[in-house]
Amino acid sequence: MRKFRKIQRSRRQSDAGSAWKGNDIMAKELFINGEVITVNSQNEIAEAVAIEDGKVLAVGTAEDILKLQDGEAAVTDLEGRTLMPGIIESHIHTTMYGANVLAVSCKDPGIRSIPDLLDKLKEQAASVPEGQWVRAWGFNENAIGEGRFPTREELDGVTDKHPVMVVRACGHISAVNSRGLAIGGITRNTPDPEGGTIGRDADGEPDGRLIENAHMNLYQLAAHTRDEIREAHRVASGHFAEKGITAVHDATGYGIENIEALREDAEEGVIAQRVYAMVGALNNPDKVVRHYLEKDIRTGEGNDRFRYGPVKVFLDGSSSGPTVWTTEPYTSDPENYGIHYMTQEELDELFVPAHEKGWQITAHAQGDAAIDQLLNTIDKALRLHPREDARHRIEHAGLARKDQVQRMKELGAVPTPNPAFFYEYGDGYVKNYGQRAQNMYPLASYREAGVPATLTADCPVTDFNPMRGIHSAITRKAPSGQVVGEAERIGLLDAIRCCTINAAYSGFSEERTGSIEPGKLADLAILDRSILTAEIDDIPEILVDRTIIGGETVFERSGEAVRS
């Protein structure tokens, strides 16, 4: 049985800087008779909230909040529904997701075989101007009847007028046709790039598969136009708003131009969510980092619409590929330890000066060997250039060992784990990593150690619906139904904290967002029911009725989306 503490009167918020001064203060909108999950330090549950001028004015009982009513204030009766802080997605690829929506989705239930995929690609090719890329995303060979990637020859049969790229769900591997290979200058004699592999057939000819840096290099050449990116941002923002997402920590995509496009589109309102942009790229991120280190910019600079986040690189591959860098070989392949991108010396040389200049640092580090490497750099940076509250991050930290969790605590590092991956890739984790899978994305261990972990889907790697991620954090169920690591499950309120106040903390914004407390920004989500009394397995079906950012409604389910 769940037990929750109730706020009896909003005056109890006075220690948190309550704006309560009596009936002379009138609110723009009052929300009453609800289940208000405050996510404050006591995890208190209230029943009413008042907001004014884009901020939370007061929190408490319906009786108290109604005292703020006048002829100008709107009153929303929540009728028992949940009102919670807006979701802060702490690791998401906004541009990639939006661009993917405009392409073929391999997660379409109608695509169950390679011929199904080829038919969809042909339809797409018919609507794409000659010479432009025909794209598909979300491919998973394990979900296709043939259990493999489409070959170069099969993709050549789709069209001879367009390059074709099919990107795996993890975003680290693709299959392309001959035109695509030609654009990348990839021939029989092309050597594998450092940190990547060119798939080849029995005769040594490229078979169309590009793995890790081989994919990243071509992906950079297949970049979208600025107009395509703006449309991708508009579409992505609308979809995120439908799920109650009010802020995104963008994990980069196409480099410097993409980062600045995010800034422009956030500041111009094309993107409704607040953006905290990681500085890096899918391809050659070190060059992007060096570019920004030469500029007079630091983590946190910007405004309420857009701020620069941490500098970011890749240290290893994908958890489902599988290409993560491990200290012990894969259970599924005793000769395989994964792929790693940088040496310890290279990472130190890049990130220690970044830390010294005031940047937050982070890296994609899934395997325990990659996590060790990043923690070593963080440790060195803090010893050489002590700085209070640096909050350096670790993106994903999939195969984090117990000793690494403790080291994160000691170094003040913030991991961004992906429990939502279990729903789609959990069975593969057990196959590839064996017993280690039981400790992947160890949210319970983080909680017990006092490490403020976030909760993220790494969209478009998996479904960005926060309710799916919350459910996976509670259940850790794989597609087969098996529970992968029961000891690492966490409760509902802990999961909500991960994707609200903890996520805010990971981006230095916990004083402004992440909880419903007086003085904070009115970034809110109203659900279609009570989440606290819902059956656990019904949580993924919970919908968002309304999303509010800075007091402005950006999505309302009862009608059309405000931002479409």
N, C-alpha and C positions, 0 to 999 in steps of 0.2 A: 504494500500500500504506500502511495506517495504521500509525503507530508510537506506542506508549504507554509511559509510564514506570511501572514497577511499584514498589510499596512492598514492601521486603523484611522490615522489622521495624517494629512499631508504635512502637518507641522513637524512630524518625525523626520522630515527631510532637511530640517534647518541646518544640521551639521554639515550637509553636503552643499550648502549655499543656496537654500531655498529662496525663491523669489516671493514667497507668500508674505503679503502685507495687509491682507484684509480685503473687504469687498470693493475697495476703490480701484483695484486692478482688474481690468476686463480682458478676457482672452479672446483670441480670434476664433478658436474652435475648442469645444469641450468633447471629450470622449467618456462616456459613462457606462456603467453596468457591464463591464468587460472583465477579462482575465488579463491583467496588465503584467507581463513578465518584465520586470524592471532591469534585471541583470545587474543590480547594484551589488555592493560588497556583501550584502546579506541574502542575496537571491530572493528579495521580497516580492510578493505578488500583491498588486494593488487592484482597484476596480475602476479607477478613473484617472484621466490625464487632461490637463489644459495646456494648449500651446498658443504662443503669440509671437508675431514677428519672426517666425521661422525657428523658434526655440521652445523647449519645454518650460512652461511657467510653473506648473505645480503637479504633484502626483499624490493621490490619496483615495479617499472614499468618494462615492458619487455625491453624497450629501455635501461634502466640503467643496468639491469641484463645481457643483451647481451654484454655489454662492458667487462664483465669478461670472455668472451669466448676466448679460444685458441684451438690449435689442439688437446689437451688432454681432454677438457671438453665435456661431453655428453650434448646434448640439448634435452629436452622433451617438445614438444608442447602439452599443456593441452587441447587446442581447446575448451576452455570455461568450462571445467570440474572443479569440486571443488578439491582443495588441502587444507587439514586441518590437525591440529595436530592429531597424533595417539590417538586413544581412550584409556583412562586409566580406566579399569574396577575395580572399587573400592571395590567390594565385590563379589568374585566368588570362587567357590570350584573346583579348577583345577583338582585335582585327582578324585573327585567324578564324574565330568562331563566326563572325559576321560574314566573312568571305565564304566560309564553308556553307552557310545557309543558302548562298546563291549558287552553290555547286551541287553535284550529285551526292546524296548521303548514302553511304554503304550501310548505315544503320536502319535504313528503310526496311520494314518487314517484308517487302516484296522482293528484296535482294537476298536470295539464299544460295545462289550458285554463280559461277563465273559468267555463264551465258546471261543470267539476269542482269549482272553488272554491265556487261557489254551492251546489252539493249538500252539500258539507261544512259550510258555514255554516248551511244549513237543519237539518242533523242537530244541530249545536251549539245552535241556537235552541230546538230541542225539549226540551233538557235545562236551559235557563237560565230562571230565574224571570222572569216578565213585567216589563219595564221595565229589567232589567239589561243590561249590554253583552254583545253577542256579538262575540268578538274573533278575529282571525287575525293571524299574524305571519310574517315571513320572505318576504314577497311580492317577487318580482322579475319585472318586466314582460318582461325579456329572456329569461326561462325559460318563458314562457307562449306558447302557440301564437298568440294574437292580438297579442302584442307591445304590450299596453297595460294600463292599470288598468281595473278594473271601474267602470262608471258609477254615478252616484247611483241612476238608475232600476233598474239591475240589482240593486243592493244592496237597494233598496226591495222588490224581488220576493222577497227572502229571508224577510222578516218585517215585519209592520206593528206588532209588539208590543215590539220591542227596537231600541235604537240599535245600529248595526253599525260596526265599525272594522277595516279591513284595513291593517296597518302594513307598510311596505316593509322589506326586509332591513336597510337602512342605519339604520332607526330615525328618519329625518328627514322622511319623507313618508308620508301615509296616504290611504286612500279611505274615505269614510263615506256612510251613507245619509241620507235626509232627516231622520229622527229625530235622528241624530247632529249634523247641521248645526244643527237647532233648539236642541239643548242648548247648542251653542256660540254661539247667537244670530247665526248666519251667514245672511245673506239676500243678495239681489241688490244691495242698497245698502251692504253691509258693505265698508269699504275694506280693502285688503291691510294686514296688520300690518307694522310695521317689521321687516325681516329675514325676511319670509315672503310667501307668495303663496297666494291662494285660486284654485284652478282654476275656469275658467268655460267654458261652451259658447259656441257662435256667437252666441247671443242675450244673453249676459252673465249667465246664471243660473249659480250655483255647480254644478259638475258632480260634486262629491264629493271631488275631489283637494285635499289640504291639504299645502303644502310649507313646510318649515323652521318658522318661528315660528307660522305658521297651524296646523300640526300640533301643535307643542309646547303651544300654548295649549289646544287641545281635549283633548290627551292628559292634561293636568293635571286637567281636569274629569272625565275618565273614570277617575279614580284608583280603586284597589282598596280594599276594606275591610281593617281590621287582621287579621282572621282569614284573609282571602285572602292577605295578605302573609306571614303566619306560615307558611301552608301552602306558599307559593311558595318561601320560604327553606328549608324542610325538604326539599322536592323538589330544589331546586337544589343544596343541599349534598350530598345523596346522589349526584346525578349527577356532581358535581365529584370526589367521593371516588373514584368508579369510574375516573377518569382520572388518579389520582395527584396531584391538586391539594390542597395542604395549607394554602395561604394565598391570599387574594384581596385585591386592591386594588380596592375597589368604586368604580365611576366615576359613581355617583349615579343617581337616577331621579326620584322623586316629591317631593323636597324635604325639609324639616326633619323631618317625621314619618317619612319613609322612613329617613333617617339614624339617627334615634333607635330606630327599629324594628330596624335592623341591629345597633345596639349591644345592645339588649335580647336579641335572639335569639342573638347571638354569646355573650353572657355567660351566657345560660341554657342554652346547648348545643344550641339548635335548629339553629344553623349550626356544623358541626364545624370548619370552616377558621378560621384566624386572619384577622381582618378589619382592613384598613387602609382607612378610609373617606374618600373625597374629599368635600369639603364644597361642595355646589352642587346643581344640579337641571337637568333637561332644559328646564324652563320658568322664565324669570326667575331664572337662577342668581345674579345680582348681589344680589338681595334676600336669598337664603339666605346668601350670603357676608357681607353686612352684618350679618345677625342673629348670626352666630357671632363676627364681629369685636367685637361689643359684649359678648361673654361672656368669662369668664376661662378660656379654653381656647386651647391652642396645638397645632400639629402635633406628633404623637408622644405626646400625653397619652392615657392609658388603661391597658391591662394586656395580658397575653399573649393574651387572647381578642379584644380590640377596641382599636384606637387610631385617633384622628383623624388623617387624612392631610392633603393639601394642599387649599387653597381652589381652586375650579375654576370656570371659565366657558367659554362657547363663543365662538369667534372666527369660525368659518366652518362650512360644511356638510359633506356626505358625499363621499367619494372616488368612490363608484359612482353617486351620484345623477344626474349629477354636479353638486355645488353648492359645491365648495371654492373658496376665494378665491385667485386667482392674479395674478401681476404681468404675465403675458402671456396673451392670450386662448386659449380652448380650441382645440385643433386641429380638433375637430368643429364648432365654432361660433365664428367670428371675432369675434362681437359679445358673447360671454359671458366674463365674468371671475369668475363665481360670486357667492356671497352672503357678506357679512360683517356681523357683529352689533354691534360696538362700535368707536368711534373710538379713536385712540391716547390721547387725553386722558382718555376715560372709563376705559380700562383702567388707565392710570397712576394715576388718582384712586382706583381701587378696590384695586389690587394693591401699590402702593408702601407704603401704610400697613399692609397685611397683612404684607408682608415685615418692616417695622419692628417689628411686634408679635411676630415670631417664627414666622410661618406659612411653610410651604413653599407656593409658588404654582405653578399649572399652568393650562393651557387646552387645549381641543380646538382644534388648529391643524393642518389638513391641507395647505392650499395654501401656497405659498412666501410669499405676501403676509401671510397670517395668522402664519406662523412669524416673519417679520421683525417684525411688530407685537409678538409676545410677547417676542422677544429684546430688542427696544428697551426694553420695560418692565423686564425682568430686569436689563439693563445699568443703567438709571436707578436702580432700587431698590438695587443693590449699590454704586453710586457715592455715592448720598445717605446710605445707611445700611450701611456695610461690615459684612459678617458672614461669618465663616469657614464653609465647608462648608454653604451654604444648600441645595444640590441642588435647585434649582427644576426643574420638569419641563416637558416638552412632550408632550402626548398626541397620538400618531400621527405627526406630522411627516412626512406622506406625501411631498410634493414638495419635500423638503429639498435645497437646492442645496449644492454643494461649499463655497462660502464660508460658508454657514450651519452646516455641520458643524464647520468650524473655529471659528466663533464660539461654538457650543455648548461646545466644548472650553475656550475661553478663559473662558467664564462659568460653567463647572462645571454646565451644564444636562444633564438626563437625558431623552432621548427614549424613547418607548414605541411603536416601529413595529409594523406588522401584516403581516408577510410572508404569513400565512395567507390574506389577501385575494386574493393572486394566484390561488390555486386556484379561487376562485369568480368573481372580477371582473377578472382580468388582461387578458382580451381587450378589455374595455370601457376599461381604462386606456390601452391602446395606441390605441384609437379616439379617445378624448377628449383625451388629453394628448400623443399623438405620441411624439417622441423623449424627452420628459421622463419617460415611464413607465419607461424603462430605468434611471433613477436613483431610482425611488421606493423608500421604506423601505430606505435604503442601508446595510445592515448591515456590508458589507465596509468601506465608507468610515468608519463609526463605529469599527470595530475598529482600522483603521489609524491613525485620529486619536486613539485612546485615549479615546473617548467611551463610557461604560458603558451602551449601549443595552439595553433589555429586549426581550422577544418576547411578543406578546399577540394574541389573536384578537378582542378587543372583542366578545365574545359578548353578545347574540345576533346580532350582525352576521354572524358566520360561525361555523363549527364550533369549539367550544372545546377539542376534543381536542388536547392538547399535541403528540402525535406528528404530527398534521397540520401544526401550525405549524412544528415542527422540520424536517419534510420540505420544506415550502415555503421555509424559509430556506435550505436546501441547494440546492433545484432551481429555485425561482422559476417553476414551470410554471403556465401559464394553462389554462383548460378545453380549449382547442384543442390543447394540447401545446406551444405555443411557449414558449420561455424568455424572460421579460421582464427583461432586465438581467443578463446572465450575469456581468458583472464584479462585481456586488454579491452574488453567492452567497457563503455562508460554509460552513465545515466542521461536522461533527457536534458535536464537543466545544465549539466556539464557540457553536453554537446552544443547546446544553444550558446553557452558562454564562449565556446571555441570559435564560433563563426560570428560573434558580435564583439564583446569587449576584448577578448584575446586578440582577435584580428585587428581591432583598433590599436591595441598596444603594439602589435608588430609593425605598425606604420606610424607610431608616435602621435596618435590622434585620440587616445583614450580620455583626454580631458574634454573633448568636444563631441565625440560620438561613441557608439558601442553600447550604451545603456540609456534607460529612460530616467533621467534625473534633472531637476531644475537647473536651467542654465545651459544645458546641452542642446545641440542642434536637433531639431525635430525631424529626424530620419527614422521613419516608422513603417511597420508592415502590419496590416490587419488581415488575419487569417479567416477562413470561412467557417471555422468552428473552434472549439477549445482543443488546443494541442495537449494540455496537461491531462485531460480525461480521455483522450483518444486511445484506441488500441494501438499498440506499438506497430503492428504490421499495417495499420491504416495510415500511418504518418506520411508515406510517400504520395498518398492520394490527396493530402490536404492542399487546398488552393489558397492563393492570396486574393483577397477581395479588393485591397487597396494598398498602394505604395506611395509613401510621402517622403519627399526629400526637401529639407529646409522649410517645412510647412506647406510645400506645394505638392499637390497630387499629380503624380506622373503616370499612374496607372490606376484604373478602376474597373473591376471585372463586371460590375452591373451594367456597364455600357461598353463602348469601344475604348481601347487604350487611349489615354490622353496624348501620349506620344506614339505615333504610328509611323 
